[in-house]
Amino acid sequence: MLIRYFAWLRDHTGCSKEEFTCPDTVSTVNELVAFLSAQSQSHQKAFQLASNGGRIIQVAINHEFASFDDAICDSDEVAFFPPVTGG
């Protein structure tokens, strides 16, 4: 699975992308967030800030907006980013 981080999520995780083979217990974006949060303190901080710090993050699966309850598989690209505004 290819995971991409944008904006302040990239800053906190220290990377713009990474690849993982997720365990069988990871089948939704919510479960992926829990898995990633356990990878390092930096990941934990990034996702903790997203949920507790008043920051809201969005997710895309294979370049389409998605929900944190959506299913994922190892061949997916998952991107985490702050809300986007139009102009």
PDB file with SEQRES, HELIX, SHEET and CRYST1 records, atoms N, CA, C and O in Angstrom:
SEQRES   1 A   87  MET LEU ILE ARG TYR PHE ALA TRP LEU ARG ASP HIS THR          
SEQRES   2 A   87  GLY CYS SER LYS GLU GLU PHE THR CYS PRO ASP THR VAL          
SEQRES   3 A   87  SER THR VAL ASN GLU LEU VAL ALA PHE LEU SER ALA GLN          
SEQRES   4 A   87  SER GLN SER HIS GLN LYS ALA PHE GLN LEU ALA SER ASN          
SEQRES   5 A   87  GLY GLY ARG ILE ILE GLN VAL ALA ILE ASN HIS GLU PHE          
SEQRES   6 A   87  ALA SER PHE ASP ASP ALA ILE CYS ASP SER ASP GLU VAL          
SEQRES   7 A   87  ALA PHE PHE PRO PRO VAL THR GLY GLY                          
HELIX    1 AA1 TRP A    8  THR A   13  1                                   6    
HELIX    2 AA2 VAL A   29  SER A   37  1                                   9    
HELIX    3 AA3 GLN A   41  ASN A   52  1                                  12    
SHEET    1 AA1 5 LYS A  17  GLU A  19  0                                        
SHEET    2 AA1 5 LEU A   2  TYR A   5 -1                                        
SHEET    3 AA1 5 GLU A  77  PHE A  81  1                                        
SHEET    4 AA1 5 GLN A  58  ILE A  61 -1                                        
SHEET    5 AA1 5 GLU A  64  ALA A  66 -1                                        
CRYST1    1.000    1.000    1.000  90.00  90.00  90.00 P 1           1          
ATOM      1  N   MET A   1       0.848  -1.164   0.000  1.00  0.00           N  
ATOM      2  CA  MET A   1       0.000   0.000   0.000  1.00  0.00           C  
ATOM      3  C   MET A   1       0.899   1.234   0.000  1.00  0.00           C  
ATOM      4  O   MET A   1       1.862   1.327   0.761  1.00  0.00           O  
ATOM      5  N   LEU A   2       0.558   2.167  -0.867  1.00  0.00           N  
ATOM      6  CA  LEU A   2       1.276   3.433  -0.902  1.00  0.00           C  
ATOM      7  C   LEU A   2       0.470   4.455  -0.100  1.00  0.00           C  
ATOM      8  O   LEU A   2      -0.723   4.648  -0.336  1.00  0.00           O  
ATOM      9  N   ILE A   3       1.135   5.096   0.840  1.00  0.00           N  
ATOM     10  CA  ILE A   3       0.480   6.096   1.685  1.00  0.00           C  
ATOM     11  C   ILE A   3       1.175   7.423   1.446  1.00  0.00           C  
ATOM     12  O   ILE A   3       2.402   7.514   1.488  1.00  0.00           O  
ATOM     13  N   ARG A   4       0.376   8.451   1.195  1.00  0.00           N  
ATOM     14  CA  ARG A   4       0.913   9.794   0.952  1.00  0.00           C  
ATOM     15  C   ARG A   4       0.407  10.741   2.031  1.00  0.00           C  
ATOM     16  O   ARG A   4      -0.738  10.657   2.477  1.00  0.00           O  
ATOM     17  N   TYR A   5       1.297  11.647   2.439  1.00  0.00           N  
ATOM     18  CA  TYR A   5       0.963  12.660   3.446  1.00  0.00           C  
ATOM     19  C   TYR A   5       1.194  14.033   2.837  1.00  0.00           C  
ATOM     20  O   TYR A   5       2.191  14.260   2.152  1.00  0.00           O  
ATOM     21  N   PHE A   6       0.272  14.938   3.091  1.00  0.00           N  
ATOM     22  CA  PHE A   6       0.377  16.286   2.556  1.00  0.00           C  
ATOM     23  C   PHE A   6       0.323  17.318   3.681  1.00  0.00           C  
ATOM     24  O   PHE A   6      -0.250  17.083   4.746  1.00  0.00           O  
ATOM     25  N   ALA A   7       0.938  18.466   3.407  1.00  0.00           N  
ATOM     26  CA  ALA A   7       0.922  19.633   4.294  1.00  0.00           C  
ATOM     27  C   ALA A   7       1.464  19.276   5.680  1.00  0.00           C  
ATOM     28  O   ALA A   7       2.526  18.663   5.788  1.00  0.00           O  
ATOM     29  N   TRP A   8       0.740  19.658   6.749  1.00  0.00           N  
ATOM     30  CA  TRP A   8       1.267  19.458   8.103  1.00  0.00           C  
ATOM     31  C   TRP A   8       1.360  17.983   8.489  1.00  0.00           C  
ATOM     32  O   TRP A   8       2.128  17.641   9.388  1.00  0.00           O  
ATOM     33  N   LEU A   9       0.603  17.104   7.840  1.00  0.00           N  
ATOM     34  CA  LEU A   9       0.766  15.665   8.106  1.00  0.00           C  
ATOM     35  C   LEU A   9       2.139  15.200   7.637  1.00  0.00           C  
ATOM     36  O   LEU A   9       2.784  14.387   8.299  1.00  0.00           O  
ATOM     37  N   ARG A  10       2.580  15.713   6.504  1.00  0.00           N  
ATOM     38  CA  ARG A  10       3.929  15.400   6.004  1.00  0.00           C  
ATOM     39  C   ARG A  10       4.977  15.931   6.979  1.00  0.00           C  
ATOM     40  O   ARG A  10       5.959  15.251   7.279  1.00  0.00           O  
ATOM     41  N   ASP A  11       4.760  17.153   7.472  1.00  0.00           N  
ATOM     42  CA  ASP A  11       5.710  17.751   8.407  1.00  0.00           C  
ATOM     43  C   ASP A  11       5.847  16.915   9.685  1.00  0.00           C  
ATOM     44  O   ASP A  11       6.957  16.709  10.177  1.00  0.00           O  
ATOM     45  N   HIS A  12       4.739  16.445  10.211  1.00  0.00           N  
ATOM     46  CA  HIS A  12       4.781  15.691  11.470  1.00  0.00           C  
ATOM     47  C   HIS A  12       5.279  14.262  11.299  1.00  0.00           C  
ATOM     48  O   HIS A  12       5.972  13.743  12.175  1.00  0.00           O  
ATOM     49  N   THR A  13       4.938  13.616  10.182  1.00  0.00           N  
ATOM     50  CA  THR A  13       5.419  12.241   9.986  1.00  0.00           C  
ATOM     51  C   THR A  13       6.865  12.220   9.504  1.00  0.00           C  
ATOM     52  O   THR A  13       7.563  11.218   9.663  1.00  0.00           O  
ATOM     53  N   GLY A  14       7.311  13.323   8.916  1.00  0.00           N  
ATOM     54  CA  GLY A  14       8.677  13.397   8.418  1.00  0.00           C  
ATOM     55  C   GLY A  14       8.871  12.779   7.041  1.00  0.00           C  
ATOM     56  O   GLY A  14      10.001  12.595   6.591  1.00  0.00           O  
ATOM     57  N   CYS A  15       7.753  12.457   6.366  1.00  0.00           N  
ATOM     58  CA  CYS A  15       7.872  11.899   5.019  1.00  0.00           C  
ATOM     59  C   CYS A  15       6.641  12.269   4.192  1.00  0.00           C  
ATOM     60  O   CYS A  15       5.566  12.534   4.730  1.00  0.00           O  
ATOM     61  N   SER A  16       6.823  12.281   2.896  1.00  0.00           N  
ATOM     62  CA  SER A  16       5.692  12.594   2.021  1.00  0.00           C  
ATOM     63  C   SER A  16       4.973  11.330   1.546  1.00  0.00           C  
ATOM     64  O   SER A  16       3.804  11.367   1.162  1.00  0.00           O  
ATOM     65  N   LYS A  17       5.701  10.212   1.583  1.00  0.00           N  
ATOM     66  CA  LYS A  17       5.076   8.947   1.197  1.00  0.00           C  
ATOM     67  C   LYS A  17       5.848   7.788   1.799  1.00  0.00           C  
ATOM     68  O   LYS A  17       7.027   7.903   2.134  1.00  0.00           O  
ATOM     69  N   GLU A  18       5.158   6.682   1.924  1.00  0.00           N  
ATOM     70  CA  GLU A  18       5.787   5.453   2.395  1.00  0.00           C  
ATOM     71  C   GLU A  18       4.953   4.275   1.935  1.00  0.00           C  
ATOM     72  O   GLU A  18       3.769   4.415   1.630  1.00  0.00           O  
ATOM     73  N   GLU A  19       5.577   3.129   1.891  1.00  0.00           N  
ATOM     74  CA  GLU A  19       4.883   1.916   1.481  1.00  0.00           C  
ATOM     75  C   GLU A  19       4.859   0.914   2.627  1.00  0.00           C  
ATOM     76  O   GLU A  19       5.849   0.718   3.331  1.00  0.00           O  
ATOM     77  N   PHE A  20       3.713   0.294   2.791  1.00  0.00           N  
ATOM     78  CA  PHE A  20       3.520  -0.714   3.828  1.00  0.00           C  
ATOM     79  C   PHE A  20       2.787  -1.901   3.241  1.00  0.00           C  
ATOM     80  O   PHE A  20       1.972  -1.760   2.329  1.00  0.00           O  
ATOM     81  N   THR A  21       3.084  -3.055   3.767  1.00  0.00           N  
ATOM     82  CA  THR A  21       2.213  -4.206   3.585  1.00  0.00           C  
ATOM     83  C   THR A  21       1.441  -4.300   4.886  1.00  0.00           C  
ATOM     84  O   THR A  21       1.993  -4.621   5.938  1.00  0.00           O  
ATOM     85  N   CYS A  22       0.177  -4.020   4.794  1.00  0.00           N  
ATOM     86  CA  CYS A  22      -0.634  -3.964   6.011  1.00  0.00           C  
ATOM     87  C   CYS A  22      -1.022  -5.361   6.469  1.00  0.00           C  
ATOM     88  O   CYS A  22      -1.224  -6.264   5.658  1.00  0.00           O  
ATOM     89  N   PRO A  23      -1.122  -5.519   7.771  1.00  0.00           N  
ATOM     90  CA  PRO A  23      -1.570  -6.817   8.293  1.00  0.00           C  
ATOM     91  C   PRO A  23      -3.033  -7.068   7.934  1.00  0.00           C  
ATOM     92  O   PRO A  23      -3.765  -6.142   7.583  1.00  0.00           O  
ATOM     93  N   ASP A  24      -3.441  -8.310   8.023  1.00  0.00           N  
ATOM     94  CA  ASP A  24      -4.818  -8.681   7.684  1.00  0.00           C  
ATOM     95  C   ASP A  24      -5.846  -7.961   8.542  1.00  0.00           C  
ATOM     96  O   ASP A  24      -7.011  -7.866   8.156  1.00  0.00           O  
ATOM     97  N   THR A  25      -5.437  -7.453   9.695  1.00  0.00           N  
ATOM     98  CA  THR A  25      -6.371  -6.770  10.592  1.00  0.00           C  
ATOM     99  C   THR A  25      -6.710  -5.365  10.102  1.00  0.00           C  
ATOM    100  O   THR A  25      -7.594  -4.720  10.666  1.00  0.00           O  
ATOM    101  N   VAL A  26      -6.033  -4.881   9.071  1.00  0.00           N  
ATOM    102  CA  VAL A  26      -6.283  -3.538   8.542  1.00  0.00           C  
ATOM    103  C   VAL A  26      -7.123  -3.657   7.281  1.00  0.00           C  
ATOM    104  O   VAL A  26      -6.633  -4.082   6.235  1.00  0.00           O  
ATOM    105  N   SER A  27      -8.397  -3.278   7.386  1.00  0.00           N  
ATOM    106  CA  SER A  27      -9.281  -3.371   6.223  1.00  0.00           C  
ATOM    107  C   SER A  27     -10.060  -2.086   5.963  1.00  0.00           C  
ATOM    108  O   SER A  27     -10.784  -1.996   4.972  1.00  0.00           O  
ATOM    109  N   THR A  28      -9.922  -1.082   6.847  1.00  0.00           N  
ATOM    110  CA  THR A  28     -10.574   0.212   6.641  1.00  0.00           C  
ATOM    111  C   THR A  28      -9.561   1.322   6.886  1.00  0.00           C  
ATOM    112  O   THR A  28      -8.481   1.085   7.427  1.00  0.00           O  
ATOM    113  N   VAL A  29      -9.918   2.523   6.483  1.00  0.00           N  
ATOM    114  CA  VAL A  29      -9.029   3.665   6.714  1.00  0.00           C  
ATOM    115  C   VAL A  29      -8.846   3.890   8.211  1.00  0.00           C  
ATOM    116  O   VAL A  29      -7.733   4.176   8.652  1.00  0.00           O  
ATOM    117  N   ASN A  30      -9.901   3.769   8.996  1.00  0.00           N  
ATOM    118  CA  ASN A  30      -9.772   3.917  10.459  1.00  0.00           C  
ATOM    119  C   ASN A  30      -8.749   2.940  11.026  1.00  0.00           C  
ATOM    120  O   ASN A  30      -7.933   3.315  11.868  1.00  0.00           O  
ATOM    121  N   GLU A  31      -8.786   1.699  10.574  1.00  0.00           N  
ATOM    122  CA  GLU A  31      -7.825   0.700  11.041  1.00  0.00           C  
ATOM    123  C   GLU A  31      -6.417   1.025  10.550  1.00  0.00           C  
ATOM    124  O   GLU A  31      -5.437   0.749  11.242  1.00  0.00           O  
ATOM    125  N   LEU A  32      -6.314   1.614   9.350  1.00  0.00           N  
ATOM    126  CA  LEU A  32      -5.013   2.036   8.841  1.00  0.00           C  
ATOM    127  C   LEU A  32      -4.430   3.150   9.702  1.00  0.00           C  
ATOM    128  O   LEU A  32      -3.235   3.142  10.000  1.00  0.00           O  
ATOM    129  N   VAL A  33      -5.257   4.103  10.101  1.00  0.00           N  
ATOM    130  CA  VAL A  33      -4.793   5.190  10.975  1.00  0.00           C  
ATOM    131  C   VAL A  33      -4.261   4.618  12.288  1.00  0.00           C  
ATOM    132  O   VAL A  33      -3.215   5.053  12.770  1.00  0.00           O  
ATOM    133  N   ALA A  34      -4.963   3.658  12.864  1.00  0.00           N  
ATOM    134  CA  ALA A  34      -4.499   3.029  14.105  1.00  0.00           C  
ATOM    135  C   ALA A  34      -3.170   2.309  13.871  1.00  0.00           C  
ATOM    136  O   ALA A  34      -2.262   2.401  14.697  1.00  0.00           O  
ATOM    137  N   PHE A  35      -3.054   1.598  12.758  1.00  0.00           N  
ATOM    138  CA  PHE A  35      -1.814   0.888  12.414  1.00  0.00           C  
ATOM    139  C   PHE A  35      -0.665   1.879  12.235  1.00  0.00           C  
ATOM    140  O   PHE A  35       0.421   1.676  12.779  1.00  0.00           O  
ATOM    141  N   LEU A  36      -0.900   2.943  11.480  1.00  0.00           N  
ATOM    142  CA  LEU A  36       0.152   3.940  11.242  1.00  0.00           C  
ATOM    143  C   LEU A  36       0.543   4.653  12.529  1.00  0.00           C  
ATOM    144  O   LEU A  36       1.721   4.936  12.746  1.00  0.00           O  
ATOM    145  N   SER A  37      -0.423   4.943  13.376  1.00  0.00           N  
ATOM    146  CA  SER A  37      -0.148   5.622  14.645  1.00  0.00           C  
ATOM    147  C   SER A  37       0.770   4.801  15.532  1.00  0.00           C  
ATOM    148  O   SER A  37       1.503   5.351  16.355  1.00  0.00           O  
ATOM    149  N   ALA A  38       0.733   3.491  15.367  1.00  0.00           N  
ATOM    150  CA  ALA A  38       1.578   2.608  16.163  1.00  0.00           C  
ATOM    151  C   ALA A  38       2.987   2.470  15.584  1.00  0.00           C  
ATOM    152  O   ALA A  38       3.850   1.863  16.218  1.00  0.00           O  
ATOM    153  N   GLN A  39       3.236   3.016  14.400  1.00  0.00           N  
ATOM    154  CA  GLN A  39       4.534   2.857  13.748  1.00  0.00           C  
ATOM    155  C   GLN A  39       5.626   3.718  14.379  1.00  0.00           C  
ATOM    156  O   GLN A  39       6.782   3.302  14.463  1.00  0.00           O  
ATOM    157  N   SER A  40       5.254   4.917  14.820  1.00  0.00           N  
ATOM    158  CA  SER A  40       6.257   5.808  15.422  1.00  0.00           C  
ATOM    159  C   SER A  40       5.557   6.907  16.209  1.00  0.00           C  
ATOM    160  O   SER A  40       4.359   7.140  16.052  1.00  0.00           O  
ATOM    161  N   GLN A  41       6.318   7.568  17.046  1.00  0.00           N  
ATOM    162  CA  GLN A  41       5.760   8.701  17.792  1.00  0.00           C  
ATOM    163  C   GLN A  41       5.367   9.826  16.853  1.00  0.00           C  
ATOM    164  O   GLN A  41       4.400  10.541  17.113  1.00  0.00           O  
ATOM    165  N   SER A  42       6.108   9.991  15.762  1.00  0.00           N  
ATOM    166  CA  SER A  42       5.786  11.039  14.792  1.00  0.00           C  
ATOM    167  C   SER A  42       4.436  10.783  14.135  1.00  0.00           C  
ATOM    168  O   SER A  42       3.630  11.701  13.984  1.00  0.00           O  
ATOM    169  N   HIS A  43       4.195   9.551  13.751  1.00  0.00           N  
ATOM    170  CA  HIS A  43       2.902   9.199  13.156  1.00  0.00           C  
ATOM    171  C   HIS A  43       1.785   9.379  14.179  1.00  0.00           C  
ATOM    172  O   HIS A  43       0.722   9.918  13.873  1.00  0.00           O  
ATOM    173  N   GLN A  44       2.045   8.921  15.385  1.00  0.00           N  
ATOM    174  CA  GLN A  44       1.042   9.044  16.437  1.00  0.00           C  
ATOM    175  C   GLN A  44       0.686  10.513  16.654  1.00  0.00           C  
ATOM    176  O   GLN A  44      -0.489  10.861  16.776  1.00  0.00           O  
ATOM    177  N   LYS A  45       1.701  11.369  16.702  1.00  0.00           N  
ATOM    178  CA  LYS A  45       1.468  12.797  16.908  1.00  0.00           C  
ATOM    179  C   LYS A  45       0.671  13.407  15.756  1.00  0.00           C  
ATOM    180  O   LYS A  45      -0.242  14.201  15.986  1.00  0.00           O  
ATOM    181  N   ALA A  46       1.006  13.046  14.533  1.00  0.00           N  
ATOM    182  CA  ALA A  46       0.296  13.589  13.371  1.00  0.00           C  
ATOM    183  C   ALA A  46      -1.187  13.244  13.421  1.00  0.00           C  
ATOM    184  O   ALA A  46      -2.032  14.118  13.229  1.00  0.00           O  
ATOM    185  N   PHE A  47      -1.506  11.993  13.674  1.00  0.00           N  
ATOM    186  CA  PHE A  47      -2.908  11.591  13.695  1.00  0.00           C  
ATOM    187  C   PHE A  47      -3.614  12.039  14.976  1.00  0.00           C  
ATOM    188  O   PHE A  47      -4.825  12.258  14.967  1.00  0.00           O  
ATOM    189  N   GLN A  48      -2.879  12.176  16.064  1.00  0.00           N  
ATOM    190  CA  GLN A  48      -3.465  12.703  17.296  1.00  0.00           C  
ATOM    191  C   GLN A  48      -3.832  14.170  17.107  1.00  0.00           C  
ATOM    192  O   GLN A  48      -4.903  14.601  17.533  1.00  0.00           O  
ATOM    193  N   LEU A  49      -2.962  14.931  16.480  1.00  0.00           N  
ATOM    194  CA  LEU A  49      -3.267  16.327  16.184  1.00  0.00           C  
ATOM    195  C   LEU A  49      -4.486  16.431  15.282  1.00  0.00           C  
ATOM    196  O   LEU A  49      -5.293  17.352  15.412  1.00  0.00           O  
ATOM    197  N   ALA A  50      -4.610  15.496  14.384  1.00  0.00           N  
ATOM    198  CA  ALA A  50      -5.742  15.515  13.465  1.00  0.00           C  
ATOM    199  C   ALA A  50      -7.062  15.291  14.200  1.00  0.00           C  
ATOM    200  O   ALA A  50      -8.083  15.876  13.840  1.00  0.00           O  
ATOM    201  N   SER A  51      -7.040  14.450  15.219  1.00  0.00           N  
ATOM    202  CA  SER A  51      -8.298  14.138  15.897  1.00  0.00           C  
ATOM    203  C   SER A  51      -8.556  14.987  17.130  1.00  0.00           C  
ATOM    204  O   SER A  51      -9.708  15.265  17.461  1.00  0.00           O  
ATOM    205  N   ASN A  52      -7.492  15.403  17.813  1.00  0.00           N  
ATOM    206  CA  ASN A  52      -7.685  16.122  19.077  1.00  0.00           C  
ATOM    207  C   ASN A  52      -7.336  17.601  19.011  1.00  0.00           C  
ATOM    208  O   ASN A  52      -7.716  18.363  19.899  1.00  0.00           O  
ATOM    209  N   GLY A  53      -6.636  18.010  17.998  1.00  0.00           N  
ATOM    210  CA  GLY A  53      -6.150  19.377  17.953  1.00  0.00           C  
ATOM    211  C   GLY A  53      -7.025  20.327  17.173  1.00  0.00           C  
ATOM    212  O   GLY A  53      -6.607  21.447  16.880  1.00  0.00           O  
ATOM    213  N   GLY A  54      -8.229  19.909  16.829  1.00  0.00           N  
ATOM    214  CA  GLY A  54      -9.099  20.787  16.085  1.00  0.00           C  
ATOM    215  C   GLY A  54      -8.826  20.781  14.590  1.00  0.00           C  
ATOM    216  O   GLY A  54      -9.524  21.447  13.825  1.00  0.00           O  
ATOM    217  N   ARG A  55      -7.833  20.047  14.181  1.00  0.00           N  
ATOM    218  CA  ARG A  55      -7.546  19.934  12.759  1.00  0.00           C  
ATOM    219  C   ARG A  55      -8.330  18.754  12.204  1.00  0.00           C  
ATOM    220  O   ARG A  55      -8.473  17.714  12.847  1.00  0.00           O  
ATOM    221  N   ILE A  56      -8.815  18.941  11.034  1.00  0.00           N  
ATOM    222  CA  ILE A  56      -9.575  17.878  10.398  1.00  0.00           C  
ATOM    223  C   ILE A  56      -8.774  17.409   9.193  1.00  0.00           C  
ATOM    224  O   ILE A  56      -8.252  18.222   8.431  1.00  0.00           O  
ATOM    225  N   ILE A  57      -8.681  16.112   9.027  1.00  0.00           N  
ATOM    226  CA  ILE A  57      -8.000  15.609   7.840  1.00  0.00           C  
ATOM    227  C   ILE A  57      -8.994  14.905   6.937  1.00  0.00           C  
ATOM    228  O   ILE A  57     -10.024  14.395   7.377  1.00  0.00           O  
ATOM    229  N   GLN A  58      -8.652  14.895   5.675  1.00  0.00           N  
ATOM    230  CA  GLN A  58      -9.441  14.173   4.694  1.00  0.00           C  
ATOM    231  C   GLN A  58      -8.600  13.044   4.149  1.00  0.00           C  
ATOM    232  O   GLN A  58      -7.379  13.020   4.305  1.00  0.00           O  
ATOM    233  N   VAL A  59      -9.268  12.118   3.511  1.00  0.00           N  
ATOM    234  CA  VAL A  59      -8.584  10.954   2.962  1.00  0.00           C  
ATOM    235  C   VAL A  59      -9.075  10.712   1.539  1.00  0.00           C  
ATOM    236  O   VAL A  59     -10.236  10.955   1.210  1.00  0.00           O  
ATOM    237  N   ALA A  60      -8.165  10.233   0.714  1.00  0.00           N  
ATOM    238  CA  ALA A  60      -8.512   9.801  -0.637  1.00  0.00           C  
ATOM    239  C   ALA A  60      -7.948   8.400  -0.831  1.00  0.00           C  
ATOM    240  O   ALA A  60      -6.852   8.080  -0.373  1.00  0.00           O  
ATOM    241  N   ILE A  61      -8.722   7.584  -1.517  1.00  0.00           N  
ATOM    242  CA  ILE A  61      -8.277   6.246  -1.877  1.00  0.00           C  
ATOM    243  C   ILE A  61      -8.228   6.199  -3.400  1.00  0.00           C  
ATOM    244  O   ILE A  61      -9.234   6.411  -4.076  1.00  0.00           O  
ATOM    245  N   ASN A  62      -7.052   5.920  -3.918  1.00  0.00           N  
ATOM    246  CA  ASN A  62      -6.858   5.856  -5.372  1.00  0.00           C  
ATOM    247  C   ASN A  62      -7.367   7.119  -6.067  1.00  0.00           C  
ATOM    248  O   ASN A  62      -8.048   7.050  -7.090  1.00  0.00           O  
ATOM    249  N   HIS A  63      -7.021   8.269  -5.491  1.00  0.00           N  
ATOM    250  CA  HIS A  63      -7.291   9.597  -6.050  1.00  0.00           C  
ATOM    251  C   HIS A  63      -8.762  10.004  -5.995  1.00  0.00           C  
ATOM    252  O   HIS A  63      -9.170  10.906  -6.727  1.00  0.00           O  
ATOM    253  N   GLU A  64      -9.566   9.363  -5.149  1.00  0.00           N  
ATOM    254  CA  GLU A  64     -10.959   9.747  -4.984  1.00  0.00           C  
ATOM    255  C   GLU A  64     -11.240   9.969  -3.505  1.00  0.00           C  
ATOM    256  O   GLU A  64     -10.828   9.175  -2.659  1.00  0.00           O  
ATOM    257  N   PHE A  65     -11.954  11.070  -3.196  1.00  0.00           N  
ATOM    258  CA  PHE A  65     -12.305  11.332  -1.808  1.00  0.00           C  
ATOM    259  C   PHE A  65     -12.971  10.107  -1.209  1.00  0.00           C  
ATOM    260  O   PHE A  65     -13.745   9.417  -1.872  1.00  0.00           O  
ATOM    261  N   ALA A  66     -12.661   9.846   0.052  1.00  0.00           N  
ATOM    262  CA  ALA A  66     -13.169   8.655   0.719  1.00  0.00           C  
ATOM    263  C   ALA A  66     -13.541   8.983   2.157  1.00  0.00           C  
ATOM    264  O   ALA A  66     -13.298  10.084   2.650  1.00  0.00           O  
ATOM    265  N   SER A  67     -14.132   8.002   2.810  1.00  0.00           N  
ATOM    266  CA  SER A  67     -14.512   8.083   4.218  1.00  0.00           C  
ATOM    267  C   SER A  67     -13.551   7.221   5.030  1.00  0.00           C  
ATOM    268  O   SER A  67     -12.939   6.292   4.503  1.00  0.00           O  
ATOM    269  N   PHE A  68     -13.425   7.533   6.303  1.00  0.00           N  
ATOM    270  CA  PHE A  68     -12.558   6.739   7.167  1.00  0.00           C  
ATOM    271  C   PHE A  68     -13.135   5.348   7.434  1.00  0.00           C  
ATOM    272  O   PHE A  68     -12.434   4.480   7.955  1.00  0.00           O  
ATOM    273  N   ASP A  69     -14.392   5.131   7.086  1.00  0.00           N  
ATOM    274  CA  ASP A  69     -15.008   3.811   7.219  1.00  0.00           C  
ATOM    275  C   ASP A  69     -14.860   2.972   5.956  1.00  0.00           C  
ATOM    276  O   ASP A  69     -15.228   1.797   5.946  1.00  0.00           O  
ATOM    277  N   ASP A  70     -14.322   3.567   4.883  1.00  0.00           N  
ATOM    278  CA  ASP A  70     -14.201   2.849   3.612  1.00  0.00           C  
ATOM    279  C   ASP A  70     -13.165   1.729   3.689  1.00  0.00           C  
ATOM    280  O   ASP A  70     -12.174   1.812   4.414  1.00  0.00           O  
ATOM    281  N   ALA A  71     -13.430   0.692   2.920  1.00  0.00           N  
ATOM    282  CA  ALA A  71     -12.524  -0.459   2.857  1.00  0.00           C  
ATOM    283  C   ALA A  71     -11.289  -0.119   2.028  1.00  0.00           C  
ATOM    284  O   ALA A  71     -11.352   0.669   1.084  1.00  0.00           O  
ATOM    285  N   ILE A  72     -10.170  -0.726   2.399  1.00  0.00           N  
ATOM    286  CA  ILE A  72      -8.918  -0.571   1.670  1.00  0.00           C  
ATOM    287  C   ILE A  72      -8.279  -1.940   1.483  1.00  0.00           C  
ATOM    288  O   ILE A  72      -8.596  -2.894   2.193  1.00  0.00           O  
ATOM    289  N   CYS A  73      -7.369  -2.017   0.508  1.00  0.00           N  
ATOM    290  CA  CYS A  73      -6.595  -3.247   0.316  1.00  0.00           C  
ATOM    291  C   CYS A  73      -5.153  -2.877   0.006  1.00  0.00           C  
ATOM    292  O   CYS A  73      -4.848  -1.708  -0.227  1.00  0.00           O  
ATOM    293  N   ASP A  74      -4.281  -3.849   0.002  1.00  0.00           N  
ATOM    294  CA  ASP A  74      -2.844  -3.612  -0.121  1.00  0.00           C  
ATOM    295  C   ASP A  74      -2.434  -2.941  -1.430  1.00  0.00           C  
ATOM    296  O   ASP A  74      -1.365  -2.334  -1.494  1.00  0.00           O  
ATOM    297  N   SER A  75      -3.244  -3.034  -2.459  1.00  0.00           N  
ATOM    298  CA  SER A  75      -2.888  -2.429  -3.742  1.00  0.00           C  
ATOM    299  C   SER A  75      -3.329  -0.968  -3.859  1.00  0.00           C  
ATOM    300  O   SER A  75      -3.096  -0.335  -4.889  1.00  0.00           O  
ATOM    301  N   ASP A  76      -3.957  -0.431  -2.821  1.00  0.00           N  
ATOM    302  CA  ASP A  76      -4.474   0.941  -2.860  1.00  0.00           C  
ATOM    303  C   ASP A  76      -3.402   1.984  -2.588  1.00  0.00           C  
ATOM    304  O   ASP A  76      -2.374   1.709  -1.970  1.00  0.00           O  
ATOM    305  N   GLU A  77      -3.677   3.193  -3.071  1.00  0.00           N  
ATOM    306  CA  GLU A  77      -2.925   4.383  -2.675  1.00  0.00           C  
ATOM    307  C   GLU A  77      -3.856   5.191  -1.778  1.00  0.00           C  
ATOM    308  O   GLU A  77      -4.974   5.526  -2.172  1.00  0.00           O  
ATOM    309  N   VAL A  78      -3.396   5.499  -0.586  1.00  0.00           N  
ATOM    310  CA  VAL A  78      -4.205   6.252   0.382  1.00  0.00           C  
ATOM    311  C   VAL A  78      -3.475   7.552   0.686  1.00  0.00           C  
ATOM    312  O   VAL A  78      -2.291   7.549   1.022  1.00  0.00           O  
ATOM    313  N   ALA A  79      -4.194   8.659   0.565  1.00  0.00           N  
ATOM    314  CA  ALA A  79      -3.593   9.972   0.825  1.00  0.00           C  
ATOM    315  C   ALA A  79      -4.328  10.659   1.961  1.00  0.00           C  
ATOM    316  O   ALA A  79      -5.556  10.632   2.034  1.00  0.00           O  
ATOM    317  N   PHE A  80      -3.554  11.278   2.847  1.00  0.00           N  
ATOM    318  CA  PHE A  80      -4.098  12.046   3.968  1.00  0.00           C  
ATOM    319  C   PHE A  80      -3.711  13.507   3.757  1.00  0.00           C  
ATOM    320  O   PHE A  80      -2.554  13.809   3.464  1.00  0.00           O  
ATOM    321  N   PHE A  81      -4.674  14.410   3.905  1.00  0.00           N  
ATOM    322  CA  PHE A  81      -4.417  15.818   3.643  1.00  0.00           C  
ATOM    323  C   PHE A  81      -5.427  16.680   4.393  1.00  0.00           C  
ATOM    324  O   PHE A  81      -6.497  16.204   4.773  1.00  0.00           O  
ATOM    325  N   PRO A  82      -5.079  17.963   4.606  1.00  0.00           N  
ATOM    326  CA  PRO A  82      -6.017  18.868   5.248  1.00  0.00           C  
ATOM    327  C   PRO A  82      -7.161  19.213   4.288  1.00  0.00           C  
ATOM    328  O   PRO A  82      -7.065  18.961   3.087  1.00  0.00           O  
ATOM    329  N   PRO A  83      -8.236  19.787   4.822  1.00  0.00           N  
ATOM    330  CA  PRO A  83      -9.351  20.181   3.942  1.00  0.00           C  
ATOM    331  C   PRO A  83      -8.868  21.115   2.832  1.00  0.00           C  
ATOM    332  O   PRO A  83      -7.952  21.917   3.015  1.00  0.00           O  
ATOM    333  N   VAL A  84      -9.501  20.984   1.706  1.00  0.00           N  
ATOM    334  CA  VAL A  84      -9.141  21.771   0.539  1.00  0.00           C  
ATOM    335  C   VAL A  84     -10.253  22.780   0.267  1.00  0.00           C  
ATOM    336  O   VAL A  84     -11.437  22.450   0.330  1.00  0.00           O  
ATOM    337  N   THR A  85      -9.856  24.007  -0.035  1.00  0.00           N  
ATOM    338  CA  THR A  85     -10.850  25.015  -0.390  1.00  0.00           C  
ATOM    339  C   THR A  85     -10.694  25.385  -1.847  1.00  0.00           C  
ATOM    340  O   THR A  85      -9.595  25.340  -2.399  1.00  0.00           O  
ATOM    341  N   GLY A  86     -11.777  25.742  -2.450  1.00  0.00           N  
ATOM    342  CA  GLY A  86     -11.744  26.146  -3.861  1.00  0.00           C  
ATOM    343  C   GLY A  86     -11.577  27.639  -3.988  1.00  0.00           C  
ATOM    344  O   GLY A  86     -11.629  28.376  -3.003  1.00  0.00           O  
ATOM    345  N   GLY A  87     -11.379  28.066  -5.192  1.00  0.00           N  
ATOM    346  CA  GLY A  87     -11.196  29.489  -5.371  1.00  0.00           C  
ATOM    347  C   GLY A  87     -11.730  29.997  -6.661  1.00  0.00           C  
ATOM    348  O   GLY A  87     -11.638  31.193  -6.939  1.00  0.00           O  
TER     349      GLY A  87                                                      
END                                                                             
